[in-house]
Amino acid sequence: MDLIENSISGWSSMADTYQRLSEISVEDIHLSPLGQGAEALQIIQDFKGKRFLELGCGAAQNTIACARKGGWSVGVDASMEQIRHAHKLKIPNGNSDVIRGDITSLDWIKSETFDWILSMFAIEFVSNIDEFFAASYRILRPDGRILFSTVHPLGSFQWDTTEKAVIAHDYFNLPVEIWADEDEDGKELNLTIFRTIEEIVGSVLNQGFKILRLLEPRALPIQDSDLSPYKGPYWEPYRERLEKIPFALVIEASK
C-alpha cells in the first residue's frame, strides 16, 4: 500500500478515542471540523441512484450519509480498527458497504465505475498524490466528480496562544509532522504530509480535472455549532484557532 504504513498504525491506535470524542453526522457529508457540511453548501444536489466511493472513510459516516440519501456507496480505509467502528454504525443494507483496501492506486477498481469520489482528510497521509488523483480520474464516470478535504497548509504551523495567531516561518518549505500513536511502547511514529495549495491544485489539474469549487471553511460561531456535521469534544479545544485560520482545504472538481 502506498498509504504510509506508520500512519495506518497511528489511526488504528487512536480510533477508539477519536470516534468517541468526535460527533460526526451520518445524515450529511462533513468537510471540516466545526464547519458547515455539504448540504448547507449545496454541493451535491442529487444522491438517488448515484454511485459514491469514499476513500479513507474512517468509520464511514459519509458513506452512510450517501446511502441514506438514496445513493449506492462504498467506503474504503486501510485501518481495520476504523472499519470496525464503521460496522458499529447503522449501515443501510443493500446499498452500502465498507472494505479494507489501498486508497492510492485503486487498480482493483474498474474504470468509469463511480459518479462521485469523496475523501476527507486522507491525502495528507498519501506519499504520491499524483497517483491518487490519476486513479480517481480513471475510475470516475465521464461526468463524475471528486470532493475532498485535506489539512490546510496553515495547519502545519504553530498556534501562538498569546498572540492568537499562526506563526508561519516558511510557507514554501512546509514540514512533515511526526506524531506518536497511543501504544504503550511508544515506538510507532506516524507522518502527516503538508502541501501548499499550489501543489495540491496543480496535482488535481495535471490529472485532467476541472476545479469547480475551492473552499477554506471557517468554524461556525459557537451559537451555531449544532449545525456542523463534524464537531465534539475532540475539536472544541481548537475552536479559537479554527474561527480565524482554516483547518481544511476543500476542493470539488469534475472529470
GUTIVO-303028 format. One record per residue: x, y, z of N, C-alpha, C in turn. Coordinates in steps of 0.1 Angstrom, whole numbers, padded with zeros to 4 digits, always signed. Atoms other than C-alpha are relative to their C-alpha. Layout:
BEGIN
XYZXYZXYZ;...
! end
This chain:
BEGIN
+0008-0012+0000+0000+0000+0000+0009+0013+0000;-0007-0013+0000+0012+0035-0008-0004+0009+0011;+0004-0007-0012-0007+0049+0021+0010-0003+0011;-0011+0002-0009+0020+0055+0047-0003-0010+0011;+0003+0010-0009+0021+0024+0068+0000+0004+0014;+0000-0005-0014+0030+0041+0100-0012+0008+0004;+0012-0008-0003+0001+0065+0097-0012-0009+0002;+0011+0009-0002-0022+0035+0094+0000-0005+0014;+0000+0004-0014-0010+0022+0127-0004+0011+0010;+0004-0011-0009-0014+0056+0142-0015+0002+0000;+0014-0001+0001-0050+0059+0130-0007-0011+0007;+0006+0011-0007-0058+0025+0143+0001+0001+0015;-0002-0001-0014-0043+0032+0177-0009+0011+0006;+0009-0011-0006-0064+0064+0181-0014-0001-0004;+0014+0001+0005-0096+0051+0165-0010+0001+0011;+0010+0000-0011-0114+0045+0198-0002+0014+0006;+0001-0013-0006-0106+0079+0213-0006+0010-0010;+0005-0010+0011-0112+0098+0180-0015-0002-0002;+0014+0002+0002-0146+0082+0174-0008+0003+0012;+0008-0003-0012-0157+0086+0210-0001+0014+0002;+0000-0015-0003-0148+0123+0212-0005+0008-0012;+0005-0007+0012-0160+0132+0177-0014-0003-0002;+0014+0002+0004-0196+0138+0168-0001+0002-0015;+0000-0001+0015-0198+0130+0131-0013-0005-0005;+0013+0003+0005-0231+0130+0113+0000-0011-0010;+0002+0010+0010-0244+0101+0093-0012+0005-0009;+0011-0006+0008-0270+0124+0077+0005+0010-0010;-0006-0010+0009-0247+0149+0060+0015-0003-0002;-0014+0002+0003-0213+0149+0044+0008+0011+0007;-0009-0009-0007-0187+0165+0067+0012+0004-0008;-0011-0006+0008-0160+0187+0052+0012+0005+0009;-0010-0006-0008-0142+0204+0080-0005+0001+0015;+0005+0000-0014-0143+0203+0119-0006+0014+0003;+0007-0011-0005-0168+0227+0134-0006+0009-0012;+0004-0008+0011-0177+0239+0099-0013-0006-0006;+0012+0004+0007-0207+0236+0075+0003-0013-0008;-0001+0012+0008-0214+0203+0057-0004+0003-0014;+0003-0001+0014-0221+0196+0021-0014+0004-0003;+0015-0003+0002-0259+0200+0025-0001+0015+0000;+0001-0014-0001-0256+0236+0037+0006+0008-0012;-0007-0006+0011-0232+0244+0009-0005-0004-0013;+0007+0004+0013-0254+0227-0017+0010-0005-0010;-0010+0005+0009-0225+0208-0031-0006-0012-0009;+0005+0012+0007-0243+0175-0040-0015+0002-0001;+0014-0002+0001-0278+0181-0053-0008-0013-0002;+0008+0012+0003-0288+0146-0063+0008-0013+0004;-0006+0013-0005-0279+0113-0045-0006-0012-0006;+0007+0012+0004-0305+0089-0058+0006-0006-0012;-0005+0008+0011-0291+0062-0080+0015+0003-0003;-0014-0003+0003-0256+0077-0079+0009-0009+0008;-0010+0009-0006-0225+0056-0071+0011+0009+0007;-0010-0007-0008-0202+0070-0043+0011-0009+0005;-0011+0007-0006-0168+0059-0033+0007+0010+0010;-0007-0009-0010-0153+0073-0001+0014-0007+0003;-0014+0005-0002-0115+0069+0002+0006+0006+0013;-0005-0004-0014-0100+0070+0037-0012+0003+0008;+0013-0003-0005-0135+0066+0051-0001+0000+0015;+0001+0000-0015-0126+0061+0088-0012-0009+0004;+0012+0007-0004-0159+0050+0104-0011+0001-0010;+0010+0001+0012-0177+0056+0071-0012+0009+0002;+0012-0009-0002-0200+0084+0083-0005+0006-0013;+0004-0006+0012-0200+0100+0049-0006-0011-0010;+0005+0011+0008-0205+0066+0032-0014-0003+0003;+0014+0003-0005-0236+0060+0053-0009+0011-0004;+0008-0011+0004-0249+0095+0047-0004-0001-0014;+0004+0001+0015-0248+0090+0009-0010-0011-0002;+0009+0011+0002-0266+0057+0012-0014+0004+0006;+0013-0004-0006-0293+0072+0035-0007+0010-0009;+0006-0010+0009-0299+0099+0009-0003-0006-0014;+0004+0007+0012-0305+0073-0018+0011-0004-0010;-0011+0004+0008-0270+0067-0032+0004-0014+0002;-0006+0013-0002-0251+0035-0036+0015+0003+0003;-0013-0005-0005-0219+0038-0016+0009-0011+0005;-0011+0009-0006-0186+0021-0007+0010+0008+0007;-0010-0007-0007-0162+0032+0019+0012-0009+0001;-0013+0007+0000-0125+0022+0018+0009+0006+0010;-0010-0005-0010-0100+0025+0046+0011-0011+0002;-0011+0010-0002-0066+0009+0053+0001-0004+0015;+0000+0003-0014-0072+0009+0091-0011-0010+0004;+0010+0009-0004-0090-0022+0103-0008+0005+0012;+0007-0005-0012-0098-0005+0136-0011+0010-0004;+0010-0010+0004-0116+0024+0119-0011-0008-0007;+0010+0007+0006-0135-0001+0098-0009-0007+0010;+0008+0006-0010-0146-0019+0129-0010+0010+0006;+0009-0011-0005-0161+0014+0141-0011+0002-0010;+0010-0002+0010-0179+0017+0108-0011-0011+0001;+0010+0011-0001-0196-0017+0113-0008+0002+0013;+0008-0002-0012-0208-0005+0147-0012+0010-0003;+0010-0009+0004-0228+0022+0129-0011-0007-0008;+0011+0006+0007-0261+0016+0112+0002+0002-0015;-0002+0000+0014-0251+0008+0076-0012-0004-0008;+0012+0004+0008-0281+0008+0052+0003-0013-0008;-0002+0012+0006-0285-0027+0039-0002+0001-0015;+0003+0001+0014-0282-0034+0002+0007+0011-0009;-0006-0010+0009-0267-0001-0010+0012+0007+0006;-0011-0006-0006-0237+0005+0012+0009-0011+0005;-0010+0010-0005-0205-0014+0021+0013+0007+0004;-0012-0005-0004-0172-0008+0038+0011-0011-0001;-0011+0010+0002-0139-0026+0029+0013+0006+0004;-0013-0004-0002-0103-0025+0038+0008-0001-0013;-0008+0001+0013-0080-0016+0009+0009+0012-0002;-0009-0010+0004-0054+0006-0007-0008+0011-0007;+0007-0011+0006-0067+0041-0015+0008+0008-0010;-0008-0008+0009-0039+0052-0038-0001-0005-0014;+0000+0004+0014-0035+0031-0069-0014-0004-0005;+0014+0004+0003-0071+0018-0069-0001-0009-0012;-0001+0009+0011-0060-0008-0095-0010-0012+0001;+0010+0011-0002-0086-0032-0081-0014+0005-0003;+0013-0006+0003-0115-0009-0092+0000+0002-0015;+0002-0002+0014-0128-0009-0128-0001+0015-0004;+0001-0014+0004-0125+0023-0148-0015+0004-0002;+0013-0006+0002-0156+0046-0150-0011-0007+0008;+0010+0008-0008-0174+0029-0121-0008+0010+0009;+0006-0008-0010-0183+0058-0098-0004+0014-0005;+0004-0013+0003-0202+0091-0101+0007+0010+0009;-0006-0009-0010-0186+0107-0070+0011-0008+0007;-0010+0004-0009-0154+0102-0051+0001+0010+0011;-0001-0009-0012-0153+0116-0015+0013-0005+0007;-0012+0003-0008-0121+0118+0005+0002+0011+0010;-0002-0010-0010-0119+0137+0038+0012-0003+0009;-0012+0001-0008-0085+0141+0054+0007-0013-0001;-0007+0012+0002-0068+0112+0038+0013+0003-0008;-0012-0001+0009-0044+0126+0011+0012+0005+0007;-0012-0004-0008-0021+0141+0038+0008-0012+0005;-0007+0012-0004-0012+0105+0046+0005-0008-0013;-0004+0007+0012-0005+0096+0009+0012+0006-0005;-0013-0006+0005+0030+0100-0004+0000+0005-0014;+0000-0004+0014+0021+0103-0041-0014+0004-0003;+0014-0004+0003-0010+0124-0046-0002+0001-0015;+0002+0001+0014-0004+0125-0084-0007-0014-0004;+0006+0014+0002-0011+0087-0084-0014-0001+0005;+0014+0000-0006-0041+0092-0061-0010+0007-0010;+0009-0007+0009-0057+0118-0084-0002-0006-0014;+0001+0007+0013-0049+0099-0116-0009-0012+0001;+0009+0011-0002-0065+0068-0102-0015+0004+0002;+0013-0005-0002-0095+0088-0091-0007+0004-0013;+0005-0004+0013-0099+0103-0125-0004-0012-0009;+0003+0012+0008-0098+0068-0141-0013-0007+0004;+0012+0008-0004-0125+0052-0120-0013+0009+0000;+0012-0008+0001-0149+0082-0123-0006-0001-0014;+0007+0000+0013-0176+0081-0150+0003+0013-0007;-0003-0012+0008-0173+0107-0178-0004+0013+0006;+0005-0012-0006-0193+0133-0159+0002+0000+0015;-0002+0002-0014-0180+0122-0125+0007+0012+0007;-0006-0011-0007-0168+0145-0097+0007-0006+0013;-0007+0004-0013-0144+0143-0067-0002+0012+0009;+0001-0009-0011-0149+0161-0034+0009-0004+0011;-0009+0004-0010-0121+0161-0010+0004+0012+0009;-0006-0009-0009-0108+0178+0021+0014-0005+0004;-0013+0003-0006-0072+0179+0033+0004+0011+0009;-0004-0010-0010-0054+0197+0061+0006+0012-0008;-0005-0012+0006-0048+0233+0051+0015+0002+0003;-0014-0002-0003-0011+0242+0048+0003+0008+0012;-0002-0008-0012-0015+0268+0075-0001-0009+0013;+0001+0009-0012-0023+0239+0098+0013-0006+0004;-0013+0006-0003+0013+0229+0097+0008+0009+0010;-0007-0010-0008+0023+0260+0117-0005+0001+0014;+0004-0001-0015+0022+0266+0155-0009+0011+0002;+0010-0010-0004-0007+0285+0170+0006+0006+0013;-0005-0008-0012+0006+0312+0194-0012+0004+0008;+0012-0003-0008-0019+0313+0222+0000+0014+0006;-0001-0014-0005-0006+0347+0234-0004+0010-0011;+0003-0009+0011-0008+0364+0200-0013-0003-0007;+0012+0005+0007-0038+0343+0189+0002+0001-0015;-0004+0000+0014-0021+0339+0156+0009-0012-0004;-0009+0011+0005-0003+0313+0134+0013+0007-0002;-0013-0004+0003+0034+0317+0133+0006-0008-0012;-0004+0006+0013+0043+0309+0097+0015+0003-0003;-0014-0003+0002+0081+0306+0094+0004-0001-0014;-0004+0002+0014+0084+0293+0059-0010-0008-0008;+0011+0006+0007+0053+0286+0038+0005-0010-0011;-0004+0007+0012+0073+0273+0009+0009-0013+0003;-0008+0012-0005+0091+0246+0030-0008-0006+0011;+0009+0005-0010+0062+0230+0048+0006-0012+0007;-0005+0011-0007+0071+0205+0075-0008-0013-0002;+0007+0013-0001+0062+0168+0077-0001-0002+0015;+0003+0002-0015+0045+0162+0111+0003-0014+0004;-0002+0013-0006+0058+0133+0131-0007-0001+0013;+0008+0001-0013+0034+0121+0158+0000-0014+0004;-0001+0014-0006+0033+0092+0181-0015-0005+0002;+0013+0006-0002+0004+0068+0184-0002-0002+0015;+0004+0001-0014-0012+0058+0217+0005-0014+0006;-0005+0013-0005+0006+0024+0221+0009+0003+0012;-0008-0002-0013+0023+0020+0255+0015+0000-0003;-0014+0001+0002+0057+0012+0240+0005+0013-0007;-0003-0013+0006+0056+0045+0220+0010-0001-0011;-0010+0002+0011+0077+0030+0192-0004+0004-0014;+0005-0003+0013+0054+0038+0163+0000+0015-0002;+0001-0014+0003+0059+0072+0147-0008+0001-0013;+0010-0002+0011+0033+0085+0122+0003+0013-0007;-0004-0011+0009+0036+0110+0094-0013+0007-0006;+0009-0008+0007+0014+0138+0081+0007+0009-0009;-0007-0008+0010+0025+0154+0049-0008+0013-0004;+0007-0013+0003+0015+0191+0045+0005+0004-0014;-0003-0004+0013+0014+0205+0010-0006+0014-0002;+0005-0014+0003+0010+0241-0004-0013-0002-0008;+0012+0000+0008-0023+0250-0021+0004-0002-0015;-0005+0002+0013-0003+0253-0053+0003-0014-0004;-0004+0014+0003+0010+0218-0051-0013-0009-0001;+0012+0008+0000-0025+0203-0044-0008+0003-0012;+0008-0004+0011-0043+0223-0070+0007-0004-0013;-0007+0004+0012-0016+0216-0096-0001-0015-0002;+0001+0014+0002-0018+0179-0090-0014-0004-0005;+0014+0002+0004-0056+0180-0094-0002+0003-0015;+0001-0004+0014-0054+0199-0127+0009-0008-0009;-0009+0008+0009-0025+0179-0141-0005-0013-0003;+0007+0013+0003-0046+0147-0139-0012+0002-0009;+0010-0002+0009-0072+0163-0161-0013+0006+0006;+0012-0005-0007-0098+0176-0135-0002+0015-0003;+0004-0014+0000-0116+0209-0137-0005+0004+0013;+0004-0004-0013-0119+0226-0104-0012+0009-0001;+0013-0007+0000-0154+0238-0097-0001+0009+0012;+0001-0007-0013-0150+0250-0061+0012-0003+0008;-0010+0001-0010-0123+0257-0036-0004+0008+0012;+0005-0006-0013-0132+0264+0000+0011-0001+0010;-0008+0000-0012-0113+0273+0031-0009+0003+0012;+0011-0003-0009-0140+0268+0057+0004+0005+0014;-0002-0006-0013-0142+0288+0089-0010-0008+0010;+0008+0006-0010-0156+0273+0121-0013+0008+0002;+0013-0007-0003-0193+0282+0127+0001+0007+0014;+0001-0006-0014-0200+0306+0156-0005-0010+0010;+0004+0010-0010-0204+0287+0188-0015-0001+0002;+0015+0001-0001-0241+0296+0189-0006-0009-0011;+0005+0008+0011-0245+0277+0156+0007-0013-0001;-0008+0012+0001-0222+0248+0164-0008-0012-0003;+0009+0012+0002-0251+0223+0164-0002-0002-0015;+0003+0002+0015-0254+0229+0126+0012-0007-0007;-0011+0007+0007-0220+0214+0119-0001-0015+0001;+0000+0015-0001-0219+0177+0110+0013-0006+0005;-0013+0005-0005-0184+0174+0124+0005+0009+0011;-0002-0008-0013-0179+0185+0160+0003-0009+0011;-0002+0009-0012-0175+0172+0195+0012+0005+0008;-0010-0004-0010-0151+0174+0225+0014-0001-0006;-0013+0001+0007-0122+0163+0202+0005+0013-0006;-0003-0012+0008-0124+0196+0183-0002+0013+0008;+0003-0013-0007-0136+0222+0208+0012+0007+0005;-0012-0008-0005-0101+0230+0222+0006+0008-0011;-0006-0007+0011-0092+0242+0187-0010+0011-0006;+0010-0009+0006-0123+0264+0182+0006+0014-0003;-0005-0013+0002-0105+0297+0187+0009+0001-0012;-0009+0000+0012-0079+0288+0161-0009-0002-0013;+0008+0003+0012-0105+0274+0136-0010+0011-0004;+0008-0011+0004-0125+0306+0138+0008+0011-0007;-0009-0010+0006-0095+0325+0125+0008-0006-0012;-0009+0007+0009-0074+0300+0105-0007-0012-0005;+0006+0012+0005-0088+0274+0082+0007-0013+0003;-0006+0013-0003-0082+0238+0092+0001-0008-0013;+0001+0008+0012-0092+0224+0058+0001+0008-0013;+0002-0005+0014-0088+0230+0021-0009-0010-0006;+0010+0008+0006-0118+0217+0003-0001+0003-0015;+0000-0002+0014-0119+0211-0034-0011-0009-0006;+0009+0008+0008-0147+0199-0057+0005+0002-0015;-0005+0000+0014-0136+0190-0093-0008-0010-0008;+0007+0009+0009-0152+0174-0123+0010-0006-0010;-0008+0007+0011-0138+0150-0149-0002+0007-0013;
! end
